[in-house]
Amino acid sequence: MKKQWAKCITVIVLYLAFLLWVKSWWGLLVVPFIFDVYITKKIRWQWWKDSEQPVRFVMSWVDAIVFALVAVYFINLFFFQNYVIPSSSLEKSLLTGDYLFVSKVSYGPRIPETPLTMPLTQHTLPVIGCKSYLEWPQWDYRRVKGLGQVKVNDIVVFNYPAGDTLVSNEQYQAADYYQMCYSFGSQLVNGRPDMSKMTPQEQRDWYEMIYDVGRQYILENPQTYGHIMTRPVDRRENYVKRCVGLPGQTLQIKDRIIYLDGKPNKEPDNVQYTYRVELVQPIPDDMMKDLGISMEDLTSLNQSGYMPLTKRAVDALKARKDIVKSITLNTDSMTGDIYPLNANTGWTRDNYGPVWIPKKGATVKLTMDNIAVYERPIRVYEENDLQVRDGKIYINGKQTDRYTFKMDYYWMMGDNRHNSADSRYWGFVPEDHIVGKPIFIWWSSDPDRRGLSGIRWSRLFKMVDNIK
């Protein structure tokens, strides 16, 4: 009994420390059950041990599986989880095929907003294809105190902000629903008006019209796109990008360089831009491996004539006149697909802003020139009724020209600057979307190579903080 009392006291002390950390006193209801497991033993927790075969065999496996699922759920929720880099948006800092150990305690874990979910799934059950979570209950956002806060140039895992709405057809689920609506609408509406001759209200009305046309087109083609669906914050896709702007800072991109409050921010060592490359002969495989040029990069070159390259790769290729005829930086920039999608800003991926990043408790003056930038945070992320009528702004039925934010927001971008769907395309990342901080790479495999040759041994257990 001395050992049982020692175990009981140890478990209860650790459990109470956990409740103190998460500030959830409803958990005290579990304490009597912990006491019963070790001391009183009134409840036959493992009744099946006295049963005959095959009940004992089956229930032993059920017991082990349930314990494993609960343990994994608890660990993933509050401490850490695995994340694999699915795309090239952070190359060459993080590579496609890198498996990351993501710490939840670095910024503080979130109390789950959709607590009833299947462990090891994000939003969909494998094979079956249905939702892996129950939409009820839905808890309000709350974050437990962590070890620190998001800093400039941190690599951060977060829930995809524009993933609140999507179409059910798996073929199009990775697409940005809002980009789809505006793109379809602009194609279906004949002619684009001269925005310079329109008032801000007229411009806004035109963008609302093409959005409605695009949305209606999706609704009228369920055989292609399926139905329109929504996801709660913590069930949206996980993204990983570099934080390049903090709450309260003013961000601007000028000729590809990011400026914060007027000062240039240091570019990542392995930042990439796309270049037009004319080859004399194919790039040797050993050179591709040394410079980190992937098959995806070569496919891009073959299809469009452009490929993403680091400065080191550009210098190395320029020196090989026997392989490369010419290399020129891609300066082409589109304006129609940049956030905010419902405003004629003239911003591009290489020249963007300036834009002030919302900060909790800070007040912004709202005008017809900037309402499109802050509309989504105010209406969607902070759940206000926002209307614009006759050039006047109404929030929750009251005319106003100011708004005080309830959350902090961040600006996230990929290091592969010309091949990254990031804040330039879908805007701010609210604090309630922040998942955690990658700590180290625990496994890395090159998708272009098989077997042992595909294992990137030099990247195993590499600390992410050392990737600048």
ZAKOLZA-770042 format. One record per residue (C-alpha): x, y, z; residue in one letter. Coordinates in steps of 0.2 Angstrom, whole numbers, plus 5000, padded with zeros to 4 digits. Layout:
X | Y | Z | A
...
//
This chain:
5000 | 5000 | 5000 | M
5015 | 5012 | 5003 | K
5019 | 5010 | 4984 | K
5001 | 5013 | 4979 | Q
5000 | 5028 | 4990 | W
5016 | 5035 | 4983 | A
5010 | 5032 | 4965 | K
4993 | 5040 | 4969 | C
5001 | 5055 | 4977 | I
5013 | 5057 | 4962 | T
5000 | 5056 | 4949 | V
4988 | 5068 | 4958 | I
5001 | 5081 | 4961 | V
5006 | 5080 | 4942 | L
4988 | 5081 | 4937 | Y
4984 | 5096 | 4948 | L
5000 | 5104 | 4941 | A
4993 | 5101 | 4924 | F
4976 | 5108 | 4929 | L
4984 | 5124 | 4936 | L
4993 | 5126 | 4919 | W
4978 | 5125 | 4908 | V
4967 | 5134 | 4921 | K
4953 | 5121 | 4919 | S
4946 | 5116 | 4936 | W
4932 | 5105 | 4929 | W
4946 | 5092 | 4929 | G
4945 | 5091 | 4948 | L
4930 | 5079 | 4944 | L
4943 | 5066 | 4939 | V
4953 | 5066 | 4955 | V
4941 | 5054 | 4964 | P
4943 | 5042 | 4950 | F
4962 | 5043 | 4951 | I
4961 | 5039 | 4970 | F
4950 | 5024 | 4966 | D
4962 | 5017 | 4954 | V
4976 | 5016 | 4966 | Y
4968 | 5016 | 4983 | I
4950 | 5011 | 4986 | T
4948 | 5001 | 4970 | K
4929 | 5001 | 4971 | K
4927 | 5001 | 4952 | I
4933 | 4986 | 4942 | R
4943 | 4996 | 4929 | W
4950 | 4980 | 4921 | Q
4935 | 4968 | 4924 | W
4940 | 4958 | 4908 | W
4955 | 4951 | 4916 | K
4944 | 4939 | 4926 | D
4935 | 4934 | 4910 | S
4938 | 4919 | 4899 | E
4945 | 4918 | 4882 | Q
4942 | 4926 | 4869 | P
4935 | 4940 | 4879 | V
4951 | 4943 | 4889 | R
4961 | 4943 | 4873 | F
4950 | 4955 | 4864 | V
4947 | 4967 | 4878 | M
4966 | 4967 | 4882 | S
4969 | 4974 | 4864 | W
4954 | 4986 | 4866 | V
4962 | 4992 | 4882 | D
4979 | 4995 | 4874 | A
4972 | 5004 | 4859 | I
4961 | 5016 | 4869 | V
4975 | 5020 | 4880 | F
4987 | 5023 | 4866 | A
4973 | 5034 | 4857 | L
4970 | 5044 | 4873 | V
4989 | 5047 | 4876 | A
4992 | 5052 | 4858 | V
4977 | 5064 | 4858 | Y
4984 | 5072 | 4875 | F
5002 | 5073 | 4869 | I
4997 | 5080 | 4852 | N
4985 | 5093 | 4860 | L
4996 | 5100 | 4873 | F
5014 | 5096 | 4870 | F
5020 | 5091 | 4852 | F
5015 | 5084 | 4835 | Q
5023 | 5078 | 4819 | N
5022 | 5089 | 4803 | Y
5028 | 5085 | 4786 | V
5033 | 5098 | 4773 | I
5021 | 5095 | 4759 | P
5026 | 5108 | 4747 | S
5041 | 5119 | 4741 | S
5035 | 5135 | 4749 | S
5049 | 5136 | 4762 | L
5063 | 5129 | 4751 | E
5077 | 5129 | 4752 | K
5076 | 5132 | 4771 | S
5064 | 5118 | 4774 | L
5063 | 5104 | 4760 | L
5048 | 5094 | 4754 | T
5049 | 5078 | 4763 | G
5056 | 5085 | 4780 | D
5047 | 5079 | 4795 | Y
5046 | 5091 | 4809 | L
5045 | 5090 | 4828 | F
5032 | 5104 | 4832 | V
5032 | 5111 | 4849 | S
5015 | 5116 | 4856 | K
5022 | 5123 | 4872 | V
5034 | 5136 | 4863 | S
5019 | 5148 | 4860 | Y
5007 | 5139 | 4872 | G
4995 | 5126 | 4867 | P
4977 | 5130 | 4863 | R
4962 | 5123 | 4872 | I
4954 | 5113 | 4859 | P
4939 | 5122 | 4850 | E
4932 | 5106 | 4843 | T
4937 | 5093 | 4857 | P
4928 | 5078 | 4850 | L
4940 | 5072 | 4837 | T
4949 | 5056 | 4831 | M
4968 | 5057 | 4836 | P
4981 | 5058 | 4822 | L
4968 | 5066 | 4810 | T
4966 | 5084 | 4806 | Q
4949 | 5085 | 4798 | H
4945 | 5069 | 4788 | T
4945 | 5050 | 4792 | L
4956 | 5040 | 4780 | P
4948 | 5028 | 4768 | V
4930 | 5033 | 4774 | I
4933 | 5051 | 4769 | G
4920 | 5058 | 4782 | C
4924 | 5071 | 4795 | K
4935 | 5065 | 4809 | S
4927 | 5077 | 4822 | Y
4911 | 5082 | 4829 | L
4906 | 5100 | 4827 | E
4898 | 5100 | 4844 | W
4903 | 5106 | 4856 | P
4912 | 5121 | 4850 | Q
4923 | 5130 | 4864 | W
4929 | 5148 | 4863 | D
4947 | 5152 | 4859 | Y
4959 | 5151 | 4874 | R
4978 | 5148 | 4874 | R
4988 | 5141 | 4889 | V
5004 | 5151 | 4894 | K
5019 | 5145 | 4884 | G
5037 | 5147 | 4884 | L
5038 | 5162 | 4873 | G
5030 | 5172 | 4859 | Q
5031 | 5172 | 4840 | V
5046 | 5182 | 4835 | K
5051 | 5190 | 4818 | V
5059 | 5176 | 4806 | N
5052 | 5162 | 4817 | D
5046 | 5147 | 4807 | I
5028 | 5144 | 4813 | V
5015 | 5131 | 4810 | V
4997 | 5138 | 4809 | F
4980 | 5134 | 4803 | N
4976 | 5140 | 4785 | Y
4966 | 5156 | 4788 | P
4957 | 5155 | 4771 | A
4953 | 5137 | 4774 | G
4937 | 5142 | 4784 | D
4927 | 5139 | 4767 | T
4930 | 5126 | 4754 | L
4922 | 5115 | 4741 | V
4919 | 5096 | 4745 | S
4927 | 5089 | 4730 | N
4944 | 5083 | 4735 | E
4951 | 5088 | 4718 | Q
4948 | 5106 | 4723 | Y
4950 | 5106 | 4741 | Q
4968 | 5113 | 4741 | A
4962 | 5128 | 4730 | A
4958 | 5144 | 4739 | D
4939 | 5145 | 4739 | Y
4939 | 5164 | 4738 | Y
4952 | 5165 | 4724 | Q
4941 | 5153 | 4715 | M
4925 | 5164 | 4717 | C
4934 | 5180 | 4711 | Y
4942 | 5171 | 4697 | S
4926 | 5163 | 4690 | F
4917 | 5179 | 4693 | G
4929 | 5189 | 4683 | S
4929 | 5177 | 4669 | Q
4910 | 5176 | 4668 | L
4907 | 5195 | 4669 | V
4911 | 5203 | 4652 | N
4923 | 5217 | 4653 | G
4932 | 5225 | 4667 | R
4927 | 5243 | 4671 | P
4940 | 5257 | 4672 | D
4943 | 5258 | 4691 | M
4951 | 5275 | 4690 | S
4934 | 5282 | 4685 | K
4924 | 5273 | 4699 | M
4921 | 5279 | 4717 | T
4928 | 5267 | 4731 | P
4910 | 5262 | 4734 | Q
4907 | 5258 | 4716 | E
4923 | 5248 | 4716 | Q
4918 | 5238 | 4731 | R
4900 | 5235 | 4723 | D
4909 | 5228 | 4707 | W
4920 | 5216 | 4717 | Y
4905 | 5210 | 4727 | E
4896 | 5207 | 4711 | M
4909 | 5196 | 4703 | I
4912 | 5187 | 4720 | Y
4893 | 5183 | 4720 | D
4893 | 5177 | 4702 | V
4908 | 5166 | 4705 | G
4900 | 5158 | 4721 | R
4884 | 5155 | 4711 | Q
4894 | 5147 | 4697 | Y
4901 | 5135 | 4710 | I
4884 | 5131 | 4718 | L
4877 | 5128 | 4701 | E
4890 | 5115 | 4697 | N
4890 | 5102 | 4711 | P
4895 | 5088 | 4700 | Q
4912 | 5097 | 4697 | T
4915 | 5106 | 4714 | Y
4904 | 5097 | 4726 | G
4895 | 5107 | 4739 | H
4902 | 5122 | 4749 | I
4908 | 5117 | 4766 | M
4916 | 5126 | 4781 | T
4928 | 5120 | 4795 | R
4932 | 5127 | 4812 | P
4948 | 5135 | 4816 | V
4958 | 5120 | 4823 | D
4952 | 5108 | 4810 | R
4958 | 5118 | 4795 | R
4974 | 5113 | 4786 | E
4991 | 5116 | 4794 | N
5003 | 5127 | 4785 | Y
5021 | 5131 | 4789 | V
5028 | 5148 | 4784 | K
5041 | 5161 | 4791 | R
5034 | 5175 | 4802 | C
5040 | 5191 | 4794 | V
5028 | 5204 | 4802 | G
5022 | 5205 | 4820 | L
5007 | 5214 | 4828 | P
5008 | 5233 | 4827 | G
5022 | 5233 | 4814 | Q
5020 | 5241 | 4797 | T
5025 | 5230 | 4783 | L
5030 | 5234 | 4765 | Q
5038 | 5225 | 4751 | I
5048 | 5235 | 4739 | K
5057 | 5226 | 4725 | D
5055 | 5210 | 4734 | R
5063 | 5216 | 4750 | I
5052 | 5216 | 4766 | I
5053 | 5232 | 4776 | Y
5046 | 5233 | 4794 | L
5043 | 5250 | 4801 | D
5053 | 5257 | 4787 | G
5068 | 5246 | 4790 | K
5073 | 5232 | 4778 | P
5072 | 5214 | 4786 | N
5086 | 5202 | 4783 | K
5082 | 5189 | 4770 | E
5083 | 5171 | 4774 | P
5100 | 5164 | 4769 | D
5091 | 5152 | 4757 | N
5078 | 5163 | 4750 | V
5073 | 5159 | 4732 | Q
5066 | 5169 | 4717 | Y
5061 | 5162 | 4700 | T
5073 | 5165 | 4686 | Y
5072 | 5163 | 4667 | R
5085 | 5150 | 4663 | V
5091 | 5145 | 4645 | E
5101 | 5129 | 4645 | L
5114 | 5123 | 4633 | V
5113 | 5105 | 4640 | Q
5104 | 5097 | 4655 | P
5110 | 5100 | 4672 | I
5120 | 5086 | 4679 | P
5112 | 5076 | 4693 | D
5127 | 5079 | 4705 | D
5126 | 5097 | 4702 | M
5107 | 5097 | 4705 | M
5109 | 5088 | 4721 | K
5123 | 5100 | 4727 | D
5112 | 5115 | 4723 | L
5096 | 5108 | 4729 | G
5087 | 5109 | 4712 | I
5072 | 5097 | 4712 | S
5063 | 5088 | 4699 | M
5048 | 5100 | 4703 | E
5060 | 5114 | 4699 | D
5065 | 5106 | 4682 | L
5046 | 5103 | 4678 | T
5043 | 5122 | 4681 | S
5057 | 5126 | 4670 | L
5051 | 5115 | 4656 | N
5033 | 5121 | 4657 | Q
5036 | 5140 | 4660 | S
5054 | 5143 | 4656 | G
5056 | 5149 | 4674 | Y
5063 | 5140 | 4690 | M
5066 | 5145 | 4708 | P
5084 | 5147 | 4713 | L
5094 | 5153 | 4728 | T
5108 | 5166 | 4726 | K
5121 | 5152 | 4728 | R
5113 | 5142 | 4714 | A
5112 | 5157 | 4702 | V
5130 | 5161 | 4705 | D
5135 | 5143 | 4702 | A
5125 | 5141 | 4686 | L
5131 | 5158 | 4679 | K
5149 | 5151 | 4681 | A
5145 | 5136 | 4670 | R
5144 | 5143 | 4652 | K
5144 | 5125 | 4645 | D
5128 | 5121 | 4654 | I
5118 | 5138 | 4655 | V
5116 | 5151 | 4641 | K
5108 | 5164 | 4651 | S
5099 | 5168 | 4668 | I
5088 | 5183 | 4671 | T
5077 | 5187 | 4687 | L
5058 | 5185 | 4684 | N
5051 | 5202 | 4687 | T
5033 | 5198 | 4681 | D
5020 | 5202 | 4694 | S
5001 | 5200 | 4693 | M
4989 | 5211 | 4703 | T
4972 | 5203 | 4702 | G
4976 | 5188 | 4714 | D
4984 | 5198 | 4729 | I
4975 | 5201 | 4746 | Y
4963 | 5210 | 4748 | P
4955 | 5202 | 4733 | L
4940 | 5215 | 4734 | N
4951 | 5230 | 4731 | A
4960 | 5239 | 4717 | N
4977 | 5242 | 4726 | T
4989 | 5239 | 4712 | G
5000 | 5229 | 4724 | W
5010 | 5214 | 4718 | T
5020 | 5199 | 4726 | R
5036 | 5210 | 4724 | D
5029 | 5227 | 4728 | N
5016 | 5226 | 4742 | Y
5009 | 5238 | 4755 | G
5012 | 5247 | 4766 | P
5000 | 5238 | 4778 | V
4998 | 5240 | 4797 | W
4997 | 5223 | 4805 | I
4983 | 5223 | 4818 | P
4988 | 5222 | 4837 | K
4977 | 5217 | 4851 | K
4970 | 5232 | 4860 | G
4976 | 5244 | 4846 | A
4963 | 5255 | 4836 | T
4964 | 5258 | 4818 | V
4956 | 5272 | 4809 | K
4944 | 5264 | 4795 | L
4942 | 5273 | 4778 | T
4936 | 5267 | 4761 | M
4954 | 5266 | 4756 | D
4959 | 5253 | 4769 | N
4942 | 5244 | 4774 | I
4946 | 5230 | 4762 | A
4962 | 5226 | 4771 | V
4954 | 5225 | 4788 | Y
4937 | 5218 | 4783 | E
4941 | 5200 | 4785 | R
4949 | 5201 | 4802 | P
4934 | 5212 | 4809 | I
4920 | 5202 | 4801 | R
4927 | 5184 | 4800 | V
4940 | 5182 | 4813 | Y
4932 | 5193 | 4827 | E
4914 | 5189 | 4822 | E
4907 | 5207 | 4819 | N
4893 | 5212 | 4807 | D
4902 | 5224 | 4795 | L
4892 | 5233 | 4781 | Q
4898 | 5247 | 4769 | V
4884 | 5258 | 4763 | R
4885 | 5274 | 4753 | D
4903 | 5276 | 4757 | G
4900 | 5274 | 4776 | K
4906 | 5259 | 4787 | I
4894 | 5251 | 4799 | Y
4900 | 5238 | 4813 | I
4886 | 5229 | 4822 | N
4873 | 5242 | 4816 | G
4883 | 5257 | 4821 | K
4892 | 5269 | 4809 | Q
4910 | 5271 | 4814 | T
4927 | 5275 | 4807 | D
4937 | 5266 | 4820 | R
4939 | 5248 | 4827 | Y
4949 | 5241 | 4841 | T
4956 | 5223 | 4838 | F
4953 | 5209 | 4850 | K
4967 | 5198 | 4844 | M
4985 | 5199 | 4838 | D
4989 | 5196 | 4820 | Y
5004 | 5190 | 4810 | Y
5011 | 5191 | 4793 | W
5018 | 5174 | 4786 | M
5028 | 5171 | 4770 | M
5037 | 5157 | 4762 | G
5056 | 5158 | 4758 | D
5052 | 5152 | 4740 | N
5045 | 5170 | 4737 | R
5039 | 5167 | 4720 | H
5031 | 5150 | 4723 | N
5022 | 5152 | 4740 | S
5004 | 5155 | 4744 | A
5006 | 5166 | 4759 | D
4999 | 5182 | 4767 | S
5002 | 5191 | 4751 | R
4987 | 5181 | 4744 | Y
4976 | 5178 | 4760 | W
4981 | 5191 | 4772 | G
4984 | 5191 | 4791 | F
4986 | 5175 | 4802 | V
4976 | 5178 | 4818 | P
4983 | 5172 | 4835 | E
4970 | 5159 | 4837 | D
4977 | 5150 | 4821 | H
4994 | 5148 | 4828 | I
4998 | 5130 | 4831 | V
5016 | 5129 | 4836 | G
5035 | 5130 | 4833 | K
5045 | 5118 | 4823 | P
5060 | 5113 | 4834 | I
5070 | 5100 | 4824 | F
5069 | 5089 | 4808 | I
5068 | 5071 | 4814 | W
5067 | 5063 | 4797 | W
5070 | 5069 | 4779 | S
5068 | 5060 | 4763 | S
5070 | 5066 | 4745 | D
5054 | 5063 | 4735 | P
5065 | 5063 | 4719 | D
5076 | 5048 | 4725 | R
5072 | 5031 | 4732 | R
5080 | 5020 | 4745 | G
5095 | 5025 | 4755 | L
5100 | 5038 | 4742 | S
5084 | 5047 | 4746 | G
5088 | 5049 | 4765 | I
5095 | 5067 | 4768 | R
5107 | 5061 | 4782 | W
5114 | 5079 | 4785 | S
5097 | 5085 | 4789 | R
5092 | 5073 | 4803 | L
5090 | 5081 | 4820 | F
5094 | 5098 | 4812 | K
5088 | 5112 | 4823 | M
5075 | 5123 | 4814 | V
5081 | 5139 | 4824 | D
5098 | 5136 | 4815 | N
5089 | 5138 | 4798 | I
5090 | 5157 | 4795 | K
//
